[in-house]
């Protein structure tokens, strides 16, 4: 995912998009504190969200990720973050 990732690796958790075909894979990156969005068909990165900051909407110790049937993304943080956040999907078309 991220060639410059340091010790500890990058994947904390994995989730699939809620569409019937599950076209996208969402990966929570523990070390780089972001979510990667990949096209499952070809493995290409189609987006990235977040950075290492403790403000709302950012991450500090991003570990787990889940997606519900409405496309809401839930994240759980460890280390100093120690919180759960929910992100509502934006309306966009592919």
C-alpha positions as CSV (number, residue, x, y, z in Angstrom):
1,X,0.0,0.0,0.0
2,X,2.5,2.6,1.2
3,X,6.1,1.7,0.3
4,X,7.5,4.1,2.9
5,X,5.6,2.6,5.8
6,X,7.8,2.1,8.8
7,X,7.9,-0.6,11.4
8,X,4.6,-2.1,12.4
9,X,3.1,-2.5,8.9
10,X,0.1,-0.7,7.6
11,X,-3.1,-2.7,7.6
12,X,-5.2,-2.6,10.7
13,X,-8.5,-3.7,9.2
14,X,-10.3,-4.3,6.0
15,X,-13.9,-3.7,4.9
16,X,-15.9,-3.9,1.7
17,X,-18.1,-1.3,0.1
18,X,-21.9,-1.9,0.7
19,X,-22.9,-2.2,-3.0
20,X,-24.0,-5.6,-4.2
21,X,-20.8,-6.2,-6.1
22,X,-18.6,-4.9,-3.3
23,X,-16.5,-3.0,-5.8
24,X,-14.3,-1.3,-3.3
25,X,-12.0,-2.4,-0.5
26,X,-11.4,-0.1,2.4
27,X,-8.2,-0.6,4.3
28,X,-7.4,1.1,7.7
29,X,-3.7,2.0,7.8
30,X,-2.5,1.8,11.4
31,X,1.0,3.3,10.8
32,X,0.1,6.0,8.3
33,X,-3.2,6.9,10.0
34,X,-5.4,6.9,6.9
35,X,-8.0,4.9,5.0
36,X,-7.1,3.6,1.6
37,X,-9.9,3.0,-1.0
38,X,-9.1,0.4,-3.6
39,X,-10.9,-0.8,-6.7
40,X,-11.2,-4.6,-6.1
41,X,-11.1,-5.4,-9.8
42,X,-7.6,-4.2,-10.4
43,X,-6.3,-3.3,-7.0
44,X,-5.7,0.4,-7.9
45,X,-6.0,3.0,-5.2
46,X,-9.0,5.2,-6.0
47,X,-8.8,7.4,-2.9
48,X,-7.3,8.1,0.5
49,X,-8.8,9.8,3.6
50,X,-7.2,11.1,6.8
51,X,-3.8,11.9,8.3
52,X,-2.1,11.6,11.7
53,X,-3.8,14.3,13.8
54,X,-6.1,13.9,16.8
55,X,-8.8,16.3,15.5
56,X,-12.2,15.0,14.5
57,X,-12.1,13.4,11.1
58,X,-8.4,12.6,11.4
59,X,-6.7,9.6,13.1
60,X,-4.2,8.7,15.8
61,X,-3.7,5.0,16.0
62,X,-6.3,4.0,13.4
63,X,-6.9,0.3,13.8
64,X,-10.3,-1.1,12.9
65,X,-12.8,-0.3,10.2
66,X,-16.3,-1.3,9.4
67,X,-18.9,-0.3,6.9
68,X,-22.7,-0.6,7.3
69,X,-25.3,-1.2,4.5
70,X,-25.8,2.6,4.1
71,X,-22.1,3.2,3.5
72,X,-21.3,4.8,6.8
73,X,-17.7,4.1,7.8
74,X,-16.8,3.3,11.4
75,X,-13.3,3.5,12.7
76,X,-11.7,2.5,16.0
77,X,-8.4,4.0,17.2
78,X,-5.9,2.5,19.7
79,X,-2.8,4.0,21.3
80,X,-3.5,7.7,22.2
81,X,-6.5,8.0,19.9
82,X,-8.8,5.7,21.9
83,X,-12.0,6.6,20.2
84,X,-14.6,5.5,17.6
85,X,-15.6,7.8,14.7
86,X,-18.4,7.6,12.2
87,X,-18.2,9.0,8.7
88,X,-21.2,9.5,6.5
89,X,-20.9,8.9,2.8
90,X,-20.8,11.8,0.4
91,X,-23.0,11.7,-2.6
92,X,-20.9,11.0,-5.6
93,X,-21.0,8.9,-8.7
94,X,-18.4,6.7,-10.3
